[in-house]
Amino acid sequence: MDEFSIDERSTPGIGDDFDVEISASLLDDDESWETIFSGNPERRKALDHIDGWSYRAFGEVIAIDPVVVDCGMIQIPEVFHSNDSRVIGEFVAFTITRLDATQCTTQEAER
C-alpha cells in the first residue's frame, strides 16, 4: 500500500489498536479467461505485491452470481462474471490494480 485512509471521526492515538478494512477497488479488466484460470496451478490463496497499489491475487472461487474469490486474507467479489456453478472450487489468479486499506470501527469490521 502507498496510501492509508484514516476515519477522521475516530482517529486512533499513538499506540492505540484499530481495525482495517481491505478492498480491491480496481481489477485488471484486460486479463483473459484462460490467463485467470491457468494462473494458479499451485492452488495458492495469497496476495503478492507487484508495485505501488498493485497485487497479483491467487485464490479459490467460492461463489457465483456474483463470483467471489477467497484469497486468504480477503474475499474479492466480481473478479469475473459467471453463472456456471462448475467454476466453484476452481483456483484462479488475477491482478488487482488498486488495493485499498481503510481504518474502520470494530462494528464495521465485523460486518
ROMIDO-562961 format. One record per residue (C-alpha): residue in one letter; x, y, z. Coordinates in steps of 0.05 Angstrom, whole numbers. Example, Ala and Ser with C-alpha at 12.3 -4.5 7.8 and 13.67 -1.06 7.14 Angstrom:
<sites>
<residuo->a&x->246&y->-90&z->156> $
<residuo->s&x->273&y->-21&z->143> $
</sites>
This chain:
<sites>
<residuo->m&x->0&y->0&z->0> $
<residuo->d&x->22&y->70&z->-14> $
<residuo->e&x->-38&y->102&z->17> $
<residuo->f&x->-78&y->91&z->81> $
<residuo->s&x->-145&y->124&z->93> $
<residuo->i&x->-160&y->148&z->163> $
<residuo->d&x->-230&y->159&z->190> $
<residuo->e&x->-223&y->230&z->218> $
<residuo->r&x->-283&y->217&z->265> $
<residuo->s&x->-245&y->165&z->305> $
<residuo->t&x->-171&y->176&z->294> $
<residuo->p&x->-132&y->129&z->339> $
<residuo->g&x->-78&y->155&z->385> $
<residuo->i&x->-6&y->132&z->383> $
<residuo->g&x->-3&y->60&z->406> $
<residuo->d&x->-79&y->50&z->401> $
<residuo->d&x->-107&y->-11&z->366> $
<residuo->f&x->-155&y->-4&z->307> $
<residuo->d&x->-186&y->-46&z->252> $
<residuo->v&x->-171&y->-42&z->178> $
<residuo->e&x->-216&y->-60&z->120> $
<residuo->i&x->-181&y->-83&z->57> $
<residuo->s&x->-215&y->-78&z->-10> $
<residuo->a&x->-197&y->-86&z->-83> $
<residuo->s&x->-224&y->-24&z->-116> $
<residuo->l&x->-195&y->-36&z->-186> $
<residuo->l&x->-181&y->-101&z->-223> $
<residuo->d&x->-144&y->-110&z->-289> $
<residuo->d&x->-201&y->-117&z->-340> $
<residuo->d&x->-153&y->-139&z->-395> $
<residuo->e&x->-138&y->-209&z->-368> $
<residuo->s&x->-166&y->-266&z->-408> $
<residuo->w&x->-208&y->-322&z->-380> $
<residuo->e&x->-151&y->-370&z->-398> $
<residuo->t&x->-100&y->-329&z->-360> $
<residuo->i&x->-144&y->-324&z->-299> $
<residuo->f&x->-159&y->-399&z->-297> $
<residuo->s&x->-89&y->-424&z->-313> $
<residuo->g&x->-51&y->-376&z->-268> $
<residuo->n&x->-55&y->-413&z->-202> $
<residuo->p&x->-31&y->-485&z->-212> $
<residuo->e&x->-3&y->-486&z->-140> $
<residuo->r&x->-74&y->-473&z->-113> $
<residuo->r&x->-50&y->-414&z->-71> $
<residuo->k&x->-90&y->-365&z->-31> $
<residuo->a&x->-48&y->-302&z->-26> $
<residuo->l&x->-33&y->-232&z->-49> $
<residuo->d&x->36&y->-218&z->-79> $
<residuo->h&x->57&y->-145&z->-83> $
<residuo->i&x->74&y->-122&z->-154> $
<residuo->d&x->86&y->-47&z->-147> $
<residuo->g&x->52&y->11&z->-113> $
<residuo->w&x->-21&y->-8&z->-103> $
<residuo->s&x->-18&y->-68&z->-150> $
<residuo->y&x->-20&y->-140&z->-127> $
<residuo->r&x->-24&y->-208&z->-161> $
<residuo->a&x->-82&y->-244&z->-127> $
<residuo->f&x->-87&y->-320&z->-121> $
<residuo->g&x->-149&y->-354&z->-94> $
<residuo->e&x->-207&y->-402&z->-99> $
<residuo->v&x->-275&y->-386&z->-128> $
<residuo->i&x->-325&y->-396&z->-71> $
<residuo->a&x->-389&y->-367&z->-101> $
<residuo->i&x->-422&y->-345&z->-165> $
<residuo->d&x->-474&y->-292&z->-182> $
<residuo->p&x->-433&y->-253&z->-162> $
<residuo->v&x->-368&y->-290&z->-167> $
<residuo->v&x->-328&y->-286&z->-102> $
<residuo->v&x->-255&y->-308&z->-97> $
<residuo->d&x->-225&y->-326&z->-30> $
<residuo->c&x->-153&y->-301&z->-30> $
<residuo->g&x->-139&y->-320&z->43> $
<residuo->m&x->-138&y->-253&z->78> $
<residuo->i&x->-191&y->-222&z->33> $
<residuo->q&x->-251&y->-245&z->-6> $
<residuo->i&x->-258&y->-207&z->-72> $
<residuo->p&x->-325&y->-201&z->-107> $
<residuo->e&x->-338&y->-194&z->-182> $
<residuo->v&x->-269&y->-215&z->-207> $
<residuo->f&x->-305&y->-241&z->-269> $
<residuo->h&x->-377&y->-257&z->-286> $
<residuo->s&x->-406&y->-328&z->-289> $
<residuo->n&x->-469&y->-365&z->-273> $
<residuo->d&x->-435&y->-433&z->-283> $
<residuo->s&x->-431&y->-469&z->-217> $
<residuo->r&x->-373&y->-511&z->-245> $
<residuo->v&x->-325&y->-453&z->-231> $
<residuo->i&x->-337&y->-460&z->-156> $
<residuo->g&x->-275&y->-493&z->-126> $
<residuo->e&x->-230&y->-472&z->-184> $
<residuo->f&x->-165&y->-437&z->-166> $
<residuo->v&x->-151&y->-372&z->-204> $
<residuo->a&x->-102&y->-315&z->-209> $
<residuo->f&x->-114&y->-243&z->-228> $
<residuo->t&x->-85&y->-173&z->-220> $
<residuo->i&x->-111&y->-122&z->-171> $
<residuo->t&x->-90&y->-53&z->-198> $
<residuo->r&x->-111&y->-17&z->-134> $
<residuo->l&x->-116&y->-49&z->-65> $
<residuo->d&x->-144&y->-1&z->-12> $
<residuo->a&x->-139&y->-3&z->64> $
<residuo->t&x->-186&y->39&z->106> $
<residuo->q&x->-189&y->48&z->181> $
<residuo->c&x->-256&y->26&z->208> $
<residuo->t&x->-291&y->16&z->274> $
<residuo->t&x->-297&y->-53&z->304> $
<residuo->q&x->-371&y->-56&z->286> $
<residuo->e&x->-355&y->-42&z->213> $
<residuo->a&x->-301&y->-95&z->212> $
<residuo->e&x->-349&y->-148&z->239> $
<residuo->r&x->-397&y->-139&z->181> $
</sites>
